[in-house]
Amino acid sequence: MTPRRTRVAVIGGGASCEHEVGLASAAAVASALDPRRFDVVSLTITREGRWLDRSGQPYPRGLSDAASDLQRCDVVFPAVHGPHGEDGTLAALCELAGVPFVGSGVRAGALAMDKWATKLVATTLGIRTAPALLVTPALRLVETACPVVVKPVSAGSSFGVTRVEHPADVAAAVAAAFQLDDRVLVEQLMVGREIDVAVLARPDGSRIVAPPLEIVVDRDALFDTDRKYDGSADLRVPGDLDDVVRKELEAAAVAMFDGLGCAGVARVDFFVTRDGLVLNEVNTMPGLTERSQVPRMFAELGIAYAALIEMLVSDALTGCP
């Protein structure tokens, strides 16, 4: 008798500026799952928030039909990045539907997506972050020394992020960021090496930390959306770090992972400056194509892409914390 295949709902797209990234991650995840062991049900959320079934057709009753399909699956892999996905909303849907899912839950997703809240958690843990001002429509922008980086509080893939060299240009950068969020951060520019650390939680409570990856950019450049996805990024894994710095980065990454209450895999991004490490942000559903940062880091550890994806699915099924 042929063993029953595990039915996995892989959700891609998303109603956010990271829609295309979500499509790419979901397609890669679906392709990595062995069809002899897994029955992949690929669902898509359009830019407008409509749900499409595995044949690419809109569900007649929208979300209610999609939720019914999810409940017929053994596990959900929500490969959706940014707002309306990574921020805990899809985790909440899965929890309400009673279906196990890959990745962080509602609390961790919401906290990590909110860059201001992440700073508060990091400060409590004794981890430095870039000094920043929080700007909202009700909070008047005060004069700030440049250079600064202006970014939406809750967005990813560097969408809406602007490096500003002159005070006269800050207001325009803030206005652009407001197109994606109703809160904006104006951060002091951090000068240092950009280092990413990936943390993977296992069912026994242990944490696997992959070799850190360094993003090499010109001194005056920003690792923006174009560089992330046009193939021009210089990503070096493992990053050339001495043991003291590497251990400090790993400890800080695990502290943030656990402090936020993450599950599955997360990418914790740092600057290594002359004065020590500075947390940039935490991604609870990082890019997951085979060439994305997290899979590259685990490949260096000897965990191939397909093995990583299957590990995430299996751990979700066993109730990994």
Beta strands, then each sheet from edge to edge (+ up, - down):
strand 1: 6-13
strand 2: 38-45
strand 3: 51-52
strand 4: 75-78
strand 5: 132-135
strand 6: 148-152
strand 7: 162-164
strand 8: 184-188
strand 9: 192-201
strand 10: 207-209
strand 11: 213-216
strand 12: 234-236
strand 13: 265-273
strand 14: 276-283
sheet 1: 3+ 2- 1- 4-
sheet 2: 5+ 8- 6+ 7-
sheet 3: 10+ 9- 11+ 12-
sheet 4: 10+ 9- 13+ 14-
end
